[in-house]
Amino acid sequence: MSRYSNFREFYPFYLAEHANRNCRRMHFIGTSLVLVVVAAAAALRDARWLLLAPLFGYGFAWIGHFAFEKNRPATFRHPLYSFAGDWVMYADVLRGRVRL
């Protein structure tokens, strides 16, 4: 298992693990749904909505990896960097730096 001394070193590896466009799309859908449930929890003042966040966030991402990318999610090897990588990739998609 390779080690990364910082997130900047890790992020190119993270992107390489998401080379398949459908995998990236699944990540984007899952992360978008996480934002929806967080907004719903806040708007409805009901924290139970937050229980759906990991289901959507990880569920869609893992389907993307197992069904399309055919690799093991980086979450298992680098959980914190992987979590950050998902949000950075999401922002990069919105900025047009990563294509869906």
C-alpha positions in Angstrom: 0.0 0.0 0.0 1.5 3.3 -1.1 1.6 6.2 1.3 1.0 9.9 0.5 2.5 12.6 2.6 -0.3 15.1 1.7 -3.5 15.4 -0.2 -1.8 17.1 -3.2 0.2 13.9 -3.8 -2.9 11.7 -3.3 -5.3 13.5 -5.6 -3.8 12.4 -8.9 -4.0 8.8 -7.7 -7.6 9.4 -6.7 -8.5 10.8 -10.2 -6.7 7.8 -11.8 -9.0 5.5 -9.7 -11.9 7.3 -11.3 -10.9 7.1 -14.9 -14.3 5.6 -16.0 -16.8 8.3 -16.8 -19.8 6.3 -15.4 -17.9 5.8 -12.1 -17.5 9.6 -11.9 -21.1 10.1 -12.7 -22.2 7.7 -9.9 -19.9 9.7 -7.5 -21.4 13.0 -8.6 -25.0 11.7 -8.2 -24.2 10.3 -4.7 -22.5 13.5 -3.6 -25.3 15.6 -4.9 -27.8 13.5 -3.0 -25.7 13.9 0.2 -26.1 17.7 -0.3 -29.9 17.2 -0.8 -30.3 15.2 2.4 -28.2 17.7 4.4 -30.3 20.5 3.1 -33.5 18.5 3.9 -32.2 17.9 7.5 -31.6 21.5 8.0 -34.8 22.8 6.4 -37.0 20.3 8.2 -34.9 20.5 11.4 -34.8 16.7 11.5 -31.5 15.1 11.9 -32.8 11.7 10.9 -32.4 12.7 7.2 -28.6 12.6 7.9 -28.8 8.8 8.2 -29.2 8.7 4.4 -26.0 10.7 3.7 -23.6 7.7 4.0 -26.0 5.5 2.1 -26.1 7.9 -0.8 -22.5 9.0 -0.6 -20.8 5.6 -0.3 -23.6 3.6 -2.0 -23.5 5.3 -5.3 -19.7 5.6 -5.2 -19.2 1.9 -4.5 -21.6 0.9 -7.2 -19.6 3.1 -9.6 -16.4 1.3 -8.6 -17.7 -2.2 -8.6 -19.9 -2.0 -11.7 -18.0 0.4 -13.9 -14.4 1.0 -12.7 -13.9 -2.6 -11.7 -11.6 -1.6 -8.8 -11.6 -1.4 -5.1 -12.6 2.1 -3.7 -9.8 4.1 -2.3 -11.9 4.6 0.8 -10.7 1.2 2.0 -7.0 2.2 1.8 -7.1 6.0 2.3 -10.4 6.9 4.0 -9.7 10.6 4.9 -8.0 11.5 1.7 -10.6 9.6 -0.3 -13.4 11.5 1.5 -11.7 14.8 0.7 -11.0 13.6 -2.9 -14.7 13.0 -3.5 -15.5 16.6 -2.6 -12.6 18.1 -4.5 -13.6 16.0 -7.6 -17.2 17.2 -7.1 -16.0 20.8 -7.1 -13.7 20.1 -10.1 -16.7 18.7 -12.0 -18.7 21.9 -11.3 -15.7 24.0 -12.4 -15.3 22.0 -15.6 -11.9 20.6 -14.7 -13.2 17.0 -14.5 -15.6 15.8 -17.2 -18.7 13.7 -16.6 
